Amino acid sequence: MGSVRRLESRGTLFLDFRYQGKRCREYTALLDTEANRRRLSRVLARIEQQIGDGTFDYAASFQRESASKGRVSDASAPARVGQPGSATPAQSTESISNQSTPVPDFGTFTEQWVREHSVEWRRSHVRALRSTLDRYLLPRFGEVAVCRITKSDVFLFRADLAKLPGRKNKEALSNKRINGIVGVLRQILNEAADRFDFVSPVSTLKPLKVRRSDVLPFTLEEVHRLLATVRPDYRDYLLVRCFTGMRSGEIDGLKWKYVDFARKLILVREAMVLGEDEYTKTDGSQRDIQMSTLVYEALRRQEVATRKISDYVFCNREGKPIDNTNFTDRVWRPLLRHLGLPLRRPYQMRHTAATLWVAAGESPEWIARQLGHTSTQMLFKVYSRFVPNLTRQDGSAMERLLRSSFNVAPEVKGESDETGRR
């Protein structure tokens, strides 16, 4: 019976088995690890099964011309690693383990992988993935057998990525972007390694360090300035964003059928992604956001302005949803520059809502639900420095803060019910 053994001089593994009455050894460049032993054990089991069935083809299995050229040896004359009786690293992962299944090149396997998984992915993800594949991965590895891509190849590829120019006139691709590209490569190689029984070269590859980006929320005074200065047709759009914490895609894709005035709830069920309605970012993002009085009044004003011309709450003059890129370039950035405020993404309005809730002393669990987080972990991790005192509230603390700041009259009991019926 054959065995998987260790070559002590190198710390690598080799196969030791008998074929046609002779002892055979095939050496690999695989290090002696539990994972590699398991892989070679499966290879050995198939070899011995084929030997028993009489179907084993030594030359085809180890890519040699014949079994007489140093490949079949006895114990006194073992083959040497790298010489004609030993399996090279590529042979040890491709030829030994896949006698009956040819290993495809990276491009062929990648296209198959995309076809198999596209049904699981959002359209926006498929589009972004396609861009990464066509621009970076396929030109570099497309014609290389998927099992022949080494860790050294990946390191060199990553180093070359760091030399490429980034978007928006940046000198180089960011570490985050490079990690994203290599992350796709990792998924593909790990899947191929599992199917074709070779060790993935990126299984232990560590990502580049990414500098933690700090949140830059607006203060309540800055929110006042934004609302007082922005174009009138965008005032309620900014107000709702600053006091609900909705993501850009969520508010741009908000439809009137998801606005419940009777219960004062915004039902987050869809998001606008690349100009198309999509499912929300995660299942946890499906949530009901409580309206403050300010948000309720803003949506009532917006109802008069857009409900008759569009299914979307916030839209352009043609009734189409707001395009986030157009809004950022033509409204948002000019507004910040005019007010002398540091430039930041519109996403910071979500952070503004979160920090105002935290500062008002709302319950962490309540805030997490409003933001669409499945736990409070993200809340404390991102907004901990904005927590002066946490109390168990349910939205009333924020309501009091907004009333005092915007001079909103106290709500008359029963008013919301009548408004809702209207």
C-alpha positions in Angstrom: 0.0 0.0 0.0 1.4 3.4 -0.9 2.0 6.3 1.4 2.6 10.1 1.4 6.1 10.7 2.8 8.3 13.6 3.7 11.7 14.4 2.0 13.6 15.4 5.1 16.3 17.4 3.2 13.7 19.8 1.8 10.7 19.4 4.0 8.5 18.5 1.0 6.2 15.6 0.3 6.4 12.8 -2.2 4.3 9.8 -3.2 5.7 6.3 -2.5 3.8 3.4 -4.1 4.3 0.2 -6.0 3.5 -0.3 -9.7 4.1 -3.4 -11.8 6.1 -5.0 -9.0 8.5 -2.0 -8.6 8.7 0.7 -6.0 7.8 4.2 -7.4 8.5 7.6 -6.0 7.2 10.9 -7.4 8.5 14.0 -5.7 6.6 17.3 -5.4 7.4 20.8 -4.2 4.5 20.8 -1.7 5.5 21.6 1.8 4.6 19.1 4.6 1.4 20.5 5.9 -1.9 18.8 6.8 -3.7 20.3 3.9 -1.1 19.1 1.4 -1.0 15.7 2.9 -4.8 15.4 2.6 -4.6 16.5 -1.1 -1.8 14.0 -1.9 -3.6 11.3 0.0 -6.6 11.8 -2.3 -4.3 11.7 -5.3 -2.7 8.5 -4.1 -6.1 6.9 -3.5 -7.1 7.5 -7.1 -3.7 6.1 -8.4 -4.1 2.9 -6.4 -7.7 2.5 -7.5 -6.6 2.9 -11.1 -3.8 0.4 -10.6 -6.3 -2.1 -9.1 -8.6 -1.5 -12.1 -5.8 -1.9 -14.6 -6.5 1.6 -16.0 -3.5 3.4 -14.6 -1.3 5.2 -17.2 1.9 6.2 -15.6 3.2 8.3 -18.5 0.0 10.2 -18.9 -0.4 10.7 -15.1 3.0 12.3 -14.6 3.5 13.8 -18.1 6.5 11.6 -19.0 7.3 9.9 -22.3 7.5 6.4 -20.7 7.9 4.8 -17.4 11.4 3.7 -18.1 13.1 7.2 -18.0 13.9 7.2 -14.4 10.4 7.4 -13.2 10.0 3.9 -11.8 12.7 3.4 -9.2 13.7 1.2 -6.4 14.5 2.2 -2.9 18.2 2.4 -3.5 17.9 4.9 -6.4 15.3 7.4 -5.6 14.6 10.2 -8.1 15.8 13.7 -7.2 13.6 16.7 -7.0 13.8 18.7 -10.3 15.3 15.8 -12.2 13.5 13.4 -14.6 12.0 11.1 -12.0 10.4 13.8 -9.9 7.3 15.9 -10.3 7.8 19.6 -10.7 5.6 22.0 -8.7 3.3 22.4 -11.6 3.2 18.7 -12.3 2.6 17.9 -8.6 -0.6 20.0 -8.6 -1.9 19.5 -12.1 -0.8 16.2 -13.6 -0.8 14.0 -10.5 -4.2 15.0 -9.2 -6.1 15.3 -12.5 -5.4 12.3 -14.6 -8.8 12.4 -16.2 -9.7 16.1 -16.0 -7.6 18.6 -18.0 -6.9 21.8 -16.1 -8.2 24.8 -18.0 -6.4 28.1 -18.5 -7.3 31.0 -16.2 -9.5 32.7 -18.8 -11.6 29.6 -19.6 -12.1 28.8 -15.9 -12.9 32.4 -15.0 -15.7 32.6 -17.7 -17.1 29.3 -16.4 -17.0 30.6 -12.8 -18.8 33.9 -13.7 -21.5 31.9 -15.6 -22.1 29.7 -12.6 -22.3 32.4 -10.0 -23.9 35.3 -11.9 -27.4 34.2 -10.7 -26.3 34.8 -7.1 -24.9 38.4 -7.7 -26.5 41.7 -8.1 -26.3 43.3 -11.6 -24.1 46.1 -10.2 -21.7 43.5 -8.8 -21.5 41.6 -12.1 -20.8 44.9 -13.9 -18.0 45.9 -11.5 -16.6 42.3 -11.6 -16.6 42.3 -15.3 -14.6 45.5 -15.4 -12.0 44.1 -13.0 -11.6 40.9 -15.0 -11.3 42.6 -18.4 -9.1 45.4 -17.3 -6.7 43.6 -14.9 -6.9 39.9 -14.5 -7.6 38.4 -17.9 -4.9 40.4 -19.7 -2.4 39.1 -17.1 -3.4 35.5 -16.5 -5.9 34.7 -19.2 -3.8 32.2 -21.1 -2.0 30.6 -18.1 -3.1 27.2 -16.8 -5.0 28.0 -13.6 -2.8 25.6 -11.6 0.5 27.1 -12.9 -0.1 30.6 -11.3 2.3 30.8 -8.4 2.5 33.0 -5.3 5.4 34.8 -6.9 3.2 35.6 -9.9 0.6 37.1 -7.7 3.1 39.1 -5.7 4.6 40.5 -8.9 1.1 41.3 -10.3 0.2 43.1 -7.1 3.4 45.2 -7.3 2.6 46.1 -10.9 -0.9 47.2 -9.9 0.6 49.6 -7.4 2.3 51.4 -10.3 -0.8 52.0 -12.2 -2.6 55.5 -12.0 -5.7 55.7 -10.0 -9.0 57.3 -10.7 -9.7 61.0 -10.6 -6.0 61.9 -11.3 -4.6 60.0 -8.4 -1.0 59.0 -8.8 -1.6 55.3 -8.1 -4.3 52.7 -7.3 -5.2 52.7 -3.6 -4.4 49.7 -1.4 -8.2 49.2 -1.0 -8.6 49.0 -4.8 -5.6 46.7 -5.2 -7.0 44.4 -2.4 -10.3 44.3 -4.3 -8.6 43.2 -7.5 -6.5 40.6 -5.8 -9.6 39.5 -3.8 -11.3 38.5 -7.1 -8.2 36.6 -8.1 -8.2 34.9 -4.7 -11.8 33.7 -5.2 -11.1 32.3 -8.6 -7.9 30.5 -7.6 -9.4 29.1 -4.4 -12.3 27.7 -6.3 -10.0 26.2 -9.0 -7.8 24.7 -6.4 -10.7 23.0 -4.7 -12.0 21.6 -8.0 -8.6 20.5 -9.5 -6.8 19.4 -6.3 -3.9 21.8 -6.2 -2.8 24.2 -3.5 -4.0 27.7 -4.0 -1.1 30.2 -4.2 -3.1 32.9 -2.5 -4.6 30.9 0.4 -2.2 32.6 2.9 -1.8 35.9 1.1 -2.3 38.8 3.4 -4.1 42.0 2.1 -2.3 45.3 2.0 -3.0 47.6 4.9 -5.7 50.1 4.3 -5.7 53.4 6.2 -8.9 53.7 8.2 -11.0 56.5 7.0 -12.5 58.7 9.6 -16.2 59.8 9.6 -16.7 63.5 8.9 -20.3 64.2 10.0 -21.8 67.7 10.0 -22.6 69.5 13.2 -26.2 70.7 13.8 -25.1 74.2 13.1 -23.5 73.1 9.8 -26.7 71.3 8.9 -28.6 74.6 9.4 -26.2 76.3 7.0 -26.6 73.6 4.4 -30.4 73.7 4.4 -30.4 77.5 4.4 -28.1 77.8 1.4 -28.9 74.8 -0.9 -31.2 75.2 -3.9 -34.8 75.1 -2.7 -35.6 72.0 -4.8 -32.9 70.1 -2.9 -33.6 71.4 0.6 -35.9 68.6 1.6 -33.7 66.0 0.0 -30.8 67.1 2.2 -33.0 67.3 5.3 -34.3 63.8 4.9 -30.8 62.5 4.3 -29.3 64.2 7.4 -32.1 63.1 9.7 -32.8 59.5 8.5 -29.3 58.1 7.8 -30.4 56.6 4.5 -27.7 55.6 2.1 -27.4 57.3 -1.3 -28.9 54.4 -3.2 -31.7 54.0 -0.7 -33.0 57.6 -0.8 -32.5 57.9 -4.6 -34.5 54.7 -5.0 -37.2 55.6 -2.5 -40.7 55.3 -4.0 -44.0 56.8 -2.7 -45.4 53.3 -2.1 -42.7 52.9 0.6 -43.7 56.1 2.5 -46.2 55.3 5.3 -47.5 58.7 6.5 -50.1 57.1 8.8 -47.5 55.3 10.9 -44.7 57.9 10.2 -42.4 55.2 8.6 -40.1 55.1 5.7 -39.9 51.5 4.4 -36.5 50.8 3.0 -37.0 48.0 0.5 -35.1 48.9 -2.6 -32.0 50.9 -3.7 -30.9 52.7 -6.8 -27.7 51.2 -8.1 -26.1 52.3 -11.4 -29.5 53.6 -12.6 -31.5 50.5 -11.8 -33.7 49.4 -8.9 -31.9 46.7 -6.9 -32.4 44.8 -3.7 -30.9 46.6 -0.7 -27.3 46.2 0.2 -28.0 43.4 2.6 -31.0 41.7 4.2 -30.3 43.7 7.3 -30.7 46.9 5.3 -34.4 46.1 4.9 -35.9 48.2 7.7 -38.5 50.7 8.7 -37.2 54.2 9.6 -39.1 56.3 12.0 -39.9 59.8 10.8 -39.1 62.8 13.0 -41.5 65.7 12.7 -39.0 67.5 10.5 -38.8 64.5 8.1 -42.5 64.0 8.1 -43.1 67.6 7.1 -40.4 67.5 4.5 -42.0 64.5 2.9 -45.4 66.1 2.9 -43.9 69.1 1.0 -42.2 66.7 -1.4 -45.5 64.9 -1.9 -47.1 68.1 -3.3 -44.1 68.6 -5.6 -43.4 65.2 -7.1 -46.1 62.6 -6.3 -48.2 63.4 -9.4 -45.2 63.2 -11.8 -43.1 60.3 -10.5 -43.1 57.0 -8.5 -39.9 58.3 -6.9 -40.0 60.6 -3.9 -37.0 62.6 -5.1 -36.7 63.1 -8.8 -35.7 65.5 -11.5 -38.1 67.6 -13.7 -38.7 64.6 -16.0 -39.8 62.4 -13.1 -36.6 60.3 -13.1 -34.8 59.4 -9.9 -31.9 61.7 -8.8 -28.5 60.6 -10.3 -26.0 60.6 -7.4 -23.0 61.5 -9.6 -24.9 64.4 -11.1 -26.0 65.6 -7.7 -22.5 65.3 -6.3 -20.9 67.3 -9.1 -23.5 70.0 -9.8 -25.1 70.5 -6.4 -23.2 69.0 -3.5 -19.6 70.0 -4.1 -20.4 73.6 -5.2 -22.5 73.9 -2.0 -19.7 72.9 0.3 -17.2 75.1 -1.5 -19.6 78.1 -1.3 -20.0 77.5 2.5 -16.2 77.0 3.0 -16.8 73.5 4.4 -14.3 70.7 3.8 -15.2 68.5 0.8 -16.7 65.2 1.6 -19.0 62.6 0.1 -22.8 62.9 0.4 -22.5 59.7 2.4 -21.4 61.8 5.3 -25.0 62.8 5.7 -25.7 59.3 6.9 -22.9 59.7 9.5 -24.5 63.0 10.5 -27.8 61.3 11.4 -26.0 58.6 13.3 -23.8 61.0 15.3 -26.8 63.3 16.1 -28.8 60.3 17.4 -25.8 59.2 19.5 -25.3 62.7 20.8 -29.0 63.0 21.7 -28.6 59.9 23.9 -30.7 57.5 21.8 -30.6 53.8 22.5 -27.8 52.0 20.5 -30.1 49.3 19.5 -32.7 51.8 18.2 -30.0 53.6 16.3 -28.6 50.4 14.8 -32.1 49.5 13.6 -32.6 52.9 12.0 -29.3 52.6 10.1 -29.9 49.0 9.0 -27.1 47.5 11.1 -27.7 44.0 12.4 -25.8 44.8 15.7 -24.5 47.7 17.7 -20.8 46.7 17.0 -20.4 49.0 14.1 -22.1 51.8 16.0 -19.6 51.8 18.9 -16.7 51.1 16.5 -17.4 54.1 14.2 -19.1 56.6 16.4 -17.7 55.9 19.9 -16.1 59.3 20.2 -19.5 61.0 19.7 -21.1 59.2 22.7 -21.4 61.6 25.6 -24.1 59.6 27.5 -26.1 56.7 26.4 -29.7 56.4 27.7 -32.5 54.1 26.9 -34.8 56.1 24.6 -36.9 55.4 21.5 -36.5 58.4 19.3 -38.0 61.0 21.6 -34.6 62.5 22.6 -33.8 63.3 18.9 -37.3 64.7 18.5 -36.7 67.1 21.4 -33.3 68.1 20.1 -34.8 69.0 16.6 -37.8 70.8 18.1 -35.6 73.1 20.1 -33.2 73.7 17.3 -35.8 74.3 14.5 -38.5 75.9 16.7 -41.0 73.3 15.8 -44.3 73.5 17.7 -45.2 70.5 19.9 -47.3 67.9 18.1 -51.0 68.0 18.9 -52.3 64.7 20.0 -54.2 63.0 17.2 -52.8 65.3 14.6 -50.8 62.5 12.9 -53.8 60.3 12.6 -55.9 62.9 10.9 -53.0 63.8 8.6 -52.5 60.2 7.7 -56.2 59.8 6.8 -55.9 62.8 4.6 
